Amino acid sequence: MGRAVPIIAVAVLLSGCETTNSSDWTGGAATPFDQAEKSCLELTESIADAADKRDFFIDCMGALGWTPNPGASVEL
């Protein structure tokens, strides 16, 4: 149990991190931002390469009706 506590603490802290911000995106007629972001983040978990992960995330969000604003920072 001693080793599990730090691991759980890190997982909780990371789960609170926001990788994108709804103000950096335009759209939403199809899917609410939080729902789209959560779904796309879950789908990107199996992608190893960071660049591929970012591109996939942007494409996934686009499929759900969201487009990043010019100059938006999308970090995963």
Secondary structure, 3 states (H helix, E strand, C coil): CCCHHHHHHHHHHHHCCCCCCHHHEEECCCCCHHHHHHHHHHHHCCCCCHHHHHHHHHHHHHHCCEEECCCCCCCC
